[in-house]
């Protein structure tokens, strides 16, 4: 294998790896954005659940109806 062919193959591999890294960066960015969105959604759902649970709970000093 002559020097020119070797250099060409190395450049092709480098170009492929550069493209691959760029694609991975895009995927990681999308995943990060999705994780952030899901965290916000979970926090909102947790707050809503807490709100619903506290609305349904009887006051601490109220006697149950069967007494």
VOKOL-575609 format. One record per residue (C-alpha): residue number from 1; residue in three letters; x, y negated, z. Coordinates in steps of 0.5 Angstrom, whole numbers. Example, Ala and Ser with C-alpha at 12.3 -4.5 7.8 and 13.67 -1.06 7.14 Angstrom:
residues 2
<node num="1" residu="ALA" u="25" v="9" w="16"/>
<node num="2" residu="SER" u="27" v="2" w="14"/>
END
This chain:
residues 67
<node num="1" residu="UNK" u="0" v="0" w="0"/>
<node num="2" residu="UNK" u="3" v="-7" w="-2"/>
<node num="3" residu="UNK" u="3" v="-13" w="2"/>
<node num="4" residu="UNK" u="-2" v="-16" w="-2"/>
<node num="5" residu="UNK" u="-7" v="-11" w="-1"/>
<node num="6" residu="UNK" u="-5" v="-10" w="6"/>
<node num="7" residu="UNK" u="-7" v="-17" w="7"/>
<node num="8" residu="UNK" u="-13" v="-17" w="4"/>
<node num="9" residu="UNK" u="-16" v="-12" w="8"/>
<node num="10" residu="UNK" u="-14" v="-15" w="14"/>
<node num="11" residu="UNK" u="-17" v="-22" w="12"/>
<node num="12" residu="UNK" u="-24" v="-17" w="10"/>
<node num="13" residu="UNK" u="-24" v="-14" w="17"/>
<node num="14" residu="UNK" u="-23" v="-21" w="20"/>
<node num="15" residu="UNK" u="-28" v="-24" w="16"/>
<node num="16" residu="UNK" u="-33" v="-18" w="18"/>
<node num="17" residu="UNK" u="-31" v="-19" w="26"/>
<node num="18" residu="UNK" u="-32" v="-26" w="25"/>
<node num="19" residu="UNK" u="-39" v="-25" w="22"/>
<node num="20" residu="UNK" u="-41" v="-20" w="27"/>
<node num="21" residu="UNK" u="-39" v="-24" w="33"/>
<node num="22" residu="UNK" u="-43" v="-30" w="30"/>
<node num="23" residu="UNK" u="-49" v="-25" w="30"/>
<node num="24" residu="UNK" u="-48" v="-23" w="37"/>
<node num="25" residu="UNK" u="-48" v="-30" w="39"/>
<node num="26" residu="UNK" u="-55" v="-31" w="36"/>
<node num="27" residu="UNK" u="-58" v="-25" w="39"/>
<node num="28" residu="UNK" u="-55" v="-27" w="46"/>
<node num="29" residu="UNK" u="-58" v="-34" w="46"/>
<node num="30" residu="UNK" u="-64" v="-31" w="44"/>
<node num="31" residu="UNK" u="-64" v="-26" w="49"/>
<node num="32" residu="UNK" u="-62" v="-32" w="54"/>
<node num="33" residu="UNK" u="-68" v="-36" w="52"/>
<node num="34" residu="UNK" u="-73" v="-30" w="53"/>
<node num="35" residu="UNK" u="-70" v="-29" w="60"/>
<node num="36" residu="UNK" u="-71" v="-36" w="62"/>
<node num="37" residu="UNK" u="-78" v="-36" w="59"/>
<node num="38" residu="UNK" u="-80" v="-30" w="63"/>
<node num="39" residu="UNK" u="-77" v="-32" w="69"/>
<node num="40" residu="UNK" u="-81" v="-38" w="69"/>
<node num="41" residu="UNK" u="-87" v="-34" w="67"/>
<node num="42" residu="UNK" u="-86" v="-29" w="73"/>
<node num="43" residu="UNK" u="-85" v="-35" w="78"/>
<node num="44" residu="UNK" u="-92" v="-38" w="75"/>
<node num="45" residu="UNK" u="-95" v="-32" w="76"/>
<node num="46" residu="UNK" u="-92" v="-31" w="83"/>
<node num="47" residu="UNK" u="-95" v="-38" w="85"/>
<node num="48" residu="UNK" u="-102" v="-36" w="82"/>
<node num="49" residu="UNK" u="-102" v="-30" w="86"/>
<node num="50" residu="UNK" u="-100" v="-33" w="92"/>
<node num="51" residu="UNK" u="-105" v="-38" w="91"/>
<node num="52" residu="UNK" u="-111" v="-33" w="90"/>
<node num="53" residu="UNK" u="-109" v="-29" w="96"/>
<node num="54" residu="UNK" u="-109" v="-35" w="101"/>
<node num="55" residu="UNK" u="-116" v="-37" w="98"/>
<node num="56" residu="UNK" u="-119" v="-30" w="99"/>
<node num="57" residu="UNK" u="-116" v="-30" w="106"/>
<node num="58" residu="UNK" u="-120" v="-32" w="112"/>
<node num="59" residu="UNK" u="-118" v="-37" w="117"/>
<node num="60" residu="UNK" u="-114" v="-34" w="123"/>
<node num="61" residu="UNK" u="-119" v="-36" w="128"/>
<node num="62" residu="UNK" u="-125" v="-34" w="125"/>
<node num="63" residu="UNK" u="-128" v="-27" w="127"/>
<node num="64" residu="UNK" u="-130" v="-22" w="122"/>
<node num="65" residu="UNK" u="-138" v="-22" w="121"/>
<node num="66" residu="UNK" u="-139" v="-15" w="124"/>
<node num="67" residu="UNK" u="-137" v="-18" w="131"/>
END
